[in-house]
Amino acid sequence: MIDRAGLAGFLRVRRESLQPEDVGMPRGARRRTSGLRREEVAVLCHMSTDYYSRLERERGPQPSEQMIASIAQGLHLSLDERDHLFLLAGHQPPARRPGGDHIGPGMLRIFDRLGDTPAEIVTELGETLRQTPLGVALVGDLGRHSGPSRSIGYRWFTDPSARELHPAEDHEFYSRMYASGLRGVMALRGPGSRAAQLADLLAPQSEEFRRLWQEHEVGIRPREVKRYQHPAVGLLELSCQILLDPEQAHMLLVYTAAPGSESYERLQLLSVVGSAPAT
């Protein structure tokens, strides 16, 4: 059963404890509000201001599990706080498992400060959870995918458009890397894991995947420099730095170009053009 008073109080306290700069928002010159405004939280949680306001006023219908998950992420809650929010709303918390969709607040705080940099947060299966605007301009909106296609490794072997952003001479390495990475996650998580399910789905669909899977390669790491053949600005050679959240098995990927290089100039151009590739 929903605890309306407890839910309203918890949301109000968490909202008032956050400042705009904590969530990547501008403060503004004439701000009197202590903490975030309700309309700002509504934007972060992808819902209407009226809907969120009714929750803080102990009104409205019981929020769905999807709504509560969105609020937990928008308010940058920890896993313990997320679970508490679910219980207040009258739902059982989601099972805690590595590679889930809830991003830890520490990683989000770093991500929110990367607005002028290509960056994304991904799961251990290569499912994109967040992208900066310049990240979307670089590789397209990867959050639009659903089902097994959320995984870049799955798309690599089943969707030819997934390869269009990389030069053809790099394709063989990426194929080996994705097969190796999937095998490594499956060994870590077990035969009943989502990694094993992806392998079972890929085997009948891709002859290339079947061949690589039989080679049992493991430990093939991403190259520090990745090459992107962008349709608007041309070839980009970008260094990829990785920050790992071991509890959630999430990775924050940050892409940069060497100052003064041609790729650096093209990345600056991309931030102005801002057009995502068709893929």
Summary of the structure (lengths in Angstrom):
residues: 279
radius of gyration: 20.7
end to end distance: 44.4
largest distance: 62.8
contacts: 817
relative contact order: 0.11
helix: 49%
strand: 13%
